[in-house]
């Protein structure tokens, strides 16, 4: 795989994850007939926040992968950051599914997300200043 194919691979997987999260929101919306907002339904609120939190972080991570690819990062680096971010987001969504969003996956997912973004920033700066 080329660097941009690796980036595209993780973009595709993240798109699929977003679609799953979106579908889960839609299930509750249709089932509980909640047209707008969360309707005071805790499960709906948690699903909306899992989807919203995902959309807050995914674009930056994908931009980070693209930047590293454009700076000729090692393929393994793209795979590490891409996989850890995706795993973190999946764990976060699972943790948000727990009552009162108290699942351990939520914490672990956020830690992996923050570490990924921090690592990507460091790797990008390293690649820029050592080129």
Phi, psi and omega in degrees: 000139174282169179300322181283332173292321177298314178300315178298323178301312180288329174297316180297316179296322178291324175298316179298319178297317178300320179295321176298313180297321178295317178299319180296323175295315181298324178303312181291319179304312181289314183295321182260000181055050177258108185281321186219142179070206182255356178059021182075008181268119184299319180296319178297315179302314181296321179291319177299316181290325176298316179292315181296316180297321177300312183291342177284330186254328186301316181302318180295321179295318180291323174297320177300316178299317180297317180298316179296322177297318181291339178262012176064045175294160175294141180306321181298327179295317178297318179296318180298307181295319180296316182289317181296319178299312182298316178299316179300317181291324177294314179298320178299314180297320177296316179296326178291340180283342179290152178307135182056023178052041184262011181293144179298331179301327180299311180295311181299318179299318179291321178298314179296322178297311181296317179297321178298311181296318178297316179296320178296316179301315179297317180295319179297313179298319178300312181296324179293314188272353177249003181284000000 
